[in-house]
Amino acid sequence: MGTVTPLSRSTDVVVVGGGIIGMLGARELILAGLRVTLLERGTAGRESTWAGGGILSPLYPWRYPDPVNHLVLWSQGIYPELAESLREATGIDPEWTRNGLLILDPGEAEPALAWGRRFQAEVEILPPDAARALEPGLHRDTGGVWLPQVAQIRNPRLAKALRAHLLDLGVCIEEGVTVTGLLRGDEGVAGVETDAGLRRAGKVVICAGAWTGRLLAQMGAPVVPVRPVRGQMLLYRAPRDTVHRILIHEGHYLIPRRDGRVLVGSTMEETGFDKTPTPGAAEELARVAESLVPALARCPKEAHWAGLRPGSPDGVPFIGPLPGWEGLYVNAGHFRNGVVTAPASARLLADLVLGRPPILDPGPYRFKRVGEVADNPQ
Ligand SMILES: Cc1cc2nc3c(=O)[nH]c(=O)nc-3n(C[C@H](O)[C@H](O)[C@H](O)COP(=O)(O)OP(=O)(O)OC[C@H]3O[C@@H](n4cnc5c(N)ncnc54)[C@H](O)[C@@H]3O)c2cc1C
């Protein structure tokens, strides 16, 4: 904790929040030649970005609006290269692994096929024996939807690699610094107030995850409707090859890491900013996991934790300038898909800050008033 690199008071852009959204945003901005300071209340990469599963796809992509799918597809295209370049630069391997997504819900076949045709994604419908051939440990005799191109990333390692990479690039990372307010000058935003003093910059990007709405309200800025949605995870220490594929069944999922560990997720709970894990959720996740792959019942449970997703009304993040506040930008509200959509979100934000031609039409991600957006689809 504390200031990691000096020069924190001379900067072009302040990025608030050191999750994957803030860190990838900082990377884009410094690569474009700006001086960047990243302010993080705790330790970079230790909130939702650390707690998540790292599936590089929405659970059921066809249930999401197109703007989410556009961010996903763009990001999926560059993840292998991003992971490899971080591994080379830092020696930390984020373990990008393409082991495919097997959705054991046969009722999803039709919408999955239609989505695959629209987005040119590979989709196969599997009968029970083919599903079992892909995942021999399955208890359930059910077919499903197979998305062979889907990959995963080990998100805590991705965050660690990114943090090291940003320091190498010259981003000033200040940890243990809480942003409390906004500085306004005659021509717009002039920086931020923090519990460690003022940080001056002509541009400020708010990437405070689940805390974004609360922070903007505190700043007196337009408040984007981003709220915390708690998700709990359970981790098994399993021998290698206990589970081979990313598995989904009725909204729950199993993710096998390269070393054999299996993550099981997740809950969706509206409990404010409380991220205390509960015994009831651990039992629920264990029941789901062990009924899907019975061998897990013989494996020790290694950890159980919770994180706060930055929930947004329809799952579409808010990316871009905040109207009426020259120099103030937001990149938040990625909800259940913040890891898979992060590279595109960061690039789009940087395009808007720098006035470059944007990689995607920014319209769908611009800040809207609360009443304009639909309810979250799942
Ligand atoms: C259980 C679970 C499973 C998930 N699984 C997946 C998945 O498989 N695939 C996927 O794509 N996504 C998944 N997600 C979602 C994904 O993790 C999030 O969408 C993503 O991490 C959001 O990143 P972020 O940078 O916006 O937020 P965060 O990682 O929460 O970062 C925000 C940062 O802002 C800091 N901050 C807040 N307020 C201040 C302040 N005032 N001053 C300074 N710093 C501040 C916080 O300390 C925090 O570090 C999952 C999430 C959870 C909880």
The ligand as a Gaussian input file, in Angstrom:
#p B3LYP/6-31G(d) Opt

LIG

0 1
 C      -18.398000     -13.955000      -8.031000
 C      -18.113000     -13.222000      -9.308000
 C      -17.903000     -13.934000     -10.484000
 C      -17.612000     -13.262000     -11.671000
 N      -17.317000     -13.984000     -12.793000
 C      -16.994000     -13.336000     -13.947000
 C      -16.606000     -14.068000     -15.104000
 O      -16.510000     -15.310000     -15.067000
 N      -16.327000     -13.375000     -16.255000
 C      -16.415000     -12.014000     -16.311000
 O      -16.165000     -11.448000     -17.375000
 N      -16.755000     -11.294000     -15.215000
 C      -17.048000     -11.923000     -14.047000
 N      -17.399000     -11.199000     -12.935000
 C      -17.565000      -9.753000     -13.059000
 C      -16.256000      -9.027000     -13.028000
 O      -15.439000      -9.538000     -12.007000
 C      -16.513000      -7.531000     -12.816000
 O      -17.463000      -7.055000     -13.748000
 C      -15.214000      -6.731000     -13.005000
 O      -14.197000      -7.240000     -12.207000
 C      -15.446000      -5.272000     -12.691000
 O      -14.202000      -4.619000     -12.726000
 P      -14.059000      -3.167000     -12.176000
 O      -12.663000      -2.755000     -12.406000
 O      -15.177000      -2.313000     -12.711000
 O      -14.397000      -3.318000     -10.593000
 P      -13.457000      -3.757000      -9.383000
 O      -12.585000      -4.886000      -9.713000
 O      -14.374000      -3.928000      -8.195000
 O      -12.527000      -2.498000      -9.170000
 C      -13.007000      -1.249000      -8.706000
 C      -11.922000      -0.665000      -7.823000
 O      -12.273000       0.669000      -7.447000
 C      -11.770000       0.895000      -6.150000
 N      -12.472000       2.034000      -5.567000
 C      -13.790000       2.136000      -5.283000
 N      -14.054000       3.346000      -4.753000
 C      -12.887000       4.027000      -4.698000
 C      -12.524000       5.322000      -4.242000
 N      -13.420000       6.168000      -3.734000
 N      -11.227000       5.697000      -4.326000
 C      -10.279000       4.849000      -4.833000
 N      -10.580000       3.599000      -5.284000
 C      -11.865000       3.198000      -5.210000
 C      -12.061000      -0.423000      -5.433000
 O      -11.268000      -0.578000      -4.272000
 C      -11.749000      -1.444000      -6.523000
 O      -10.434000      -1.959000      -6.456000
 C      -17.624000     -11.845000     -11.710000
 C      -17.809000     -11.126000     -10.522000
 C      -18.044000     -11.803000      -9.330000
 C      -18.204000     -11.015000      -8.067000

